[in-house]
């Protein structure tokens, strides 16, 4: 069993990235990231091999859809949802 840990951060929207930048958190993540998305130079294919410990991916649903990253057999994947709803909206 491999003991490697890779973290892929994919905010749900660009607004969240803007908030992280305004609060200074994005700069901290960038300091340790081995990859930061660049809208001017998008990846041609989904990443399947991981060499770095931290990746900052393009915001949006592509990560969950497997268009930016793909887990390999045996990988453990964790995800969180930032969709917050008021009780009366459900």
DAQUIHU-V205151 format. One record per residue. RES is the residue in one letter. OMEGA is omega in whole degrees, 0 to 359 (999 if undefined). NEAR is the number of other C-alpha atoms within 12 Angstrom. Layout:
BEGIN
res=RES omega=OMEGA near=NEAR
res=RES omega=OMEGA near=NEAR
END
This chain:
BEGIN
res=X omega=180 near=8
res=X omega=178 near=8
res=X omega=181 near=8
res=X omega=178 near=14
res=X omega=177 near=17
res=X omega=181 near=26
res=X omega=177 near=26
res=X omega=179 near=34
res=X omega=178 near=34
res=X omega=179 near=32
res=X omega=182 near=30
res=X omega=182 near=24
res=X omega=175 near=20
res=X omega=177 near=19
res=X omega=179 near=14
res=X omega=177 near=20
res=X omega=178 near=27
res=X omega=178 near=17
res=X omega=179 near=16
res=X omega=178 near=19
res=X omega=181 near=17
res=X omega=181 near=13
res=X omega=180 near=13
res=X omega=182 near=14
res=X omega=181 near=16
res=X omega=180 near=25
res=X omega=178 near=18
res=X omega=178 near=15
res=X omega=180 near=25
res=X omega=181 near=22
res=X omega=184 near=16
res=X omega=184 near=20
res=X omega=174 near=22
res=X omega=180 near=20
res=X omega=174 near=26
res=X omega=183 near=27
res=X omega=178 near=25
res=X omega=181 near=13
res=X omega=179 near=12
res=X omega=179 near=8
res=X omega=182 near=10
res=X omega=177 near=16
res=X omega=180 near=17
res=X omega=183 near=10
res=X omega=178 near=14
res=X omega=177 near=21
res=X omega=176 near=22
res=X omega=178 near=16
res=X omega=184 near=17
res=X omega=180 near=21
res=X omega=182 near=16
res=X omega=180 near=18
res=X omega=186 near=20
res=X omega=179 near=24
res=X omega=175 near=31
res=X omega=186 near=31
res=X omega=179 near=36
res=X omega=178 near=32
res=X omega=176 near=25
res=X omega=185 near=23
res=X omega=184 near=20
res=X omega=181 near=19
res=X omega=180 near=27
res=X omega=181 near=25
res=X omega=180 near=13
res=X omega=180 near=17
res=X omega=180 near=21
res=X omega=183 near=28
res=X omega=175 near=29
res=X omega=177 near=22
res=X omega=178 near=23
res=X omega=178 near=14
res=X omega=180 near=10
res=X omega=178 near=11
res=X omega=173 near=18
res=X omega=183 near=16
res=X omega=176 near=18
res=X omega=179 near=14
res=X omega=175 near=15
res=X omega=177 near=13
res=X omega=178 near=13
res=X omega=180 near=13
res=X omega=181 near=11
res=X omega=181 near=10
res=X omega=172 near=9
res=X omega=183 near=7
res=X omega=182 near=6
res=X omega=179 near=6
res=X omega=183 near=7
res=X omega=999 near=7
END
